[in-house]
Amino acid sequence: QKLERTIGVKLFVRQKTGMTLTTSGRQIYAKAAELLATWSELEGQALSSENEIQGLFRIGCHPSVAQYTLGLFLPQILAEQPKLQFHLVHDLSRKVVDQVIAHDIDFGIAVNPVRHPDLVLLPLCADSFSVWHSPRRRKSDTLICDPELLQVQWLLARLPKNGFKFSKIMSSSNLDVIAKLAAEGAGFALLPDRVAAERTTQGLKKLDSSLPEFKDRIFMVYRTERMRTRAGKFLIEQIKKSF
């Protein structure tokens, strides 16, 4: 009777000799059997996820950070653990951290993340934000950078006081584009050293080591519940080892 009230249709024909299913009752009975089978399968998958190295994991990091971090561990993991799958999300570090907090991604690789009571911050490596240029620079004192970044804002406030001068700023939100333009001689660039290092073969060099540099720290960010599954523990350990 409760099921009939919930659904809003009559499911049984009630007689003195007992009950039989109505047409609607037979349809629901058949679908209910399918739902129970699906539920049983989900329970089995959940149990396997707890005890086996398998499942889909979402990893988030800035596109430029991805270029010097993901290759350290993903190729080996994919080769050794065929039941693991990954979905990569690329965004600013602060947005990656927000997505970890919101359960939208499982693990983040973030630059200078803000501490949060629900998060574990595992240090991976360090980096520096500094001034780079190319000997091919065509007498341009344009500064190419992303003014939205905290590191860039910090440097812009200090570089002029240390004798570094520029006539104008050309902004870009893509660090790889900034590095490419600087390597081609378009001007000076404010870049993470690890990103700029990818362009040293093209002549990109650090301008002056005595100039101010912003020190970055790169962390793996995840919620404590990720440690409860065997796959989660495995991934954390493998990423930590790779650095």
Residue pairs with C-beta under 8 A, 6 or more apart in sequence:
3 11
4 10
4 11
4 12
7 24
7 28
9 22
9 24
10 22
10 24
10 25
11 21
11 22
11 24
11 25
11 28
12 19
12 20
12 21
12 22
12 25
13 19
13 20
13 21
13 22
21 29
48 54
49 55
49 229
49 231
50 228
50 229
50 230
51 230
52 83
52 230
52 231
53 81
53 83
53 84
53 230
53 231
53 234
54 81
54 83
54 84
54 231
55 83
55 84
55 85
55 229
55 231
56 85
56 86
56 87
57 84
57 85
57 86
57 87
57 106
57 107
57 231
57 232
57 235
58 86
58 87
58 88
58 89
58 104
58 105
58 106
58 107
59 70
59 86
59 87
59 88
59 89
59 105
59 106
59 107
59 108
59 109
60 88
60 89
60 90
60 91
60 96
60 99
60 100
60 105
60 107
60 108
60 109
61 69
61 70
61 88
61 89
61 90
61 93
61 96
61 108
61 109
61 110
62 90
62 91
62 92
62 93
62 96
62 110
62 111
63 90
63 174
63 175
63 176
64 175
64 176
64 192
64 195
65 93
65 109
65 110
65 111
65 218
66 88
66 90
66 109
67 176
67 195
67 198
68 194
68 195
68 198
69 109
69 124
69 218
70 88
70 109
72 242
72 243
73 238
73 239
73 241
73 242
74 86
76 238
76 242
77 84
77 235
77 238
78 84
78 86
81 234
84 231
84 235
89 96
89 99
89 104
89 105
91 99
93 108
93 110
93 111
93 112
93 113
94 110
94 113
94 114
96 105
96 108
96 109
96 110
96 221
97 108
97 110
97 113
97 114
97 116
97 119
97 221
99 105
99 108
100 106
100 107
100 108
100 119
100 221
100 222
100 223
101 116
101 118
101 119
101 223
103 223
106 222
106 226
106 232
107 220
107 221
107 222
107 226
107 235
107 236
107 239
108 220
108 221
108 222
109 124
109 218
109 219
109 220
109 221
110 218
110 219
110 221
111 127
111 216
111 217
111 218
111 219
112 150
112 216
112 217
113 119
113 121
113 219
113 221
115 121
118 223
118 224
119 221
119 222
119 223
120 221
120 222
120 223
120 224
120 227
121 219
121 220
121 221
122 219
122 220
122 221
122 222
122 236
122 239
122 240
123 217
123 218
123 219
124 218
124 219
124 220
124 239
124 240
124 243
125 217
125 218
125 243
126 215
126 216
126 217
126 218
127 192
127 193
127 194
127 215
127 216
127 217
127 218
128 192
128 193
128 213
128 214
128 215
128 216
129 149
129 151
129 152
129 154
129 155
129 190
129 191
129 192
129 193
129 213
129 214
129 216
130 155
130 190
130 191
130 193
130 196
130 206
130 207
130 211
130 213
130 214
131 155
131 159
131 164
131 188
131 189
131 190
131 206
131 207
131 208
131 211
132 179
132 182
132 188
132 189
132 190
132 191
132 196
132 199
132 204
132 205
132 206
132 207
133 182
133 187
133 188
133 189
133 204
133 205
133 207
134 182
134 183
134 184
134 185
134 202
134 203
134 204
134 205
135 203
135 205
136 183
136 184
136 185
136 203
137 182
137 185
137 186
137 187
137 188
138 185
138 186
140 185
140 186
140 187
141 165
141 166
141 167
141 187
141 188
142 166
142 167
142 168
142 169
142 170
142 186
142 187
142 188
143 166
143 168
143 169
143 170
143 187
143 188
143 189
143 190
144 169
144 170
144 171
144 172
144 178
144 181
144 182
144 186
144 187
144 188
144 189
144 190
145 152
145 156
145 169
145 170
145 171
145 172
145 178
145 189
145 190
146 152
146 171
146 172
146 173
146 174
146 175
146 178
146 190
147 153
147 156
147 169
147 171
148 173
151 190
151 192
151 214
151 216
152 190
154 214
155 190
155 212
155 213
155 214
156 190
158 212
159 211
159 212
162 210
162 211
162 212
164 207
164 208
164 211
166 187
166 188
170 181
170 186
170 187
172 178
172 181
175 191
175 192
175 195
176 195
178 189
178 190
178 191
179 189
179 191
179 195
179 196
179 198
179 199
179 204
180 199
181 187
181 189
182 188
182 189
182 191
182 196
182 199
182 204
183 199
183 202
183 203
183 204
188 207
189 196
189 204
192 216
193 206
196 204
196 206
220 236
220 239
220 240
222 232
222 236
226 232
226 236
227 233
227 236
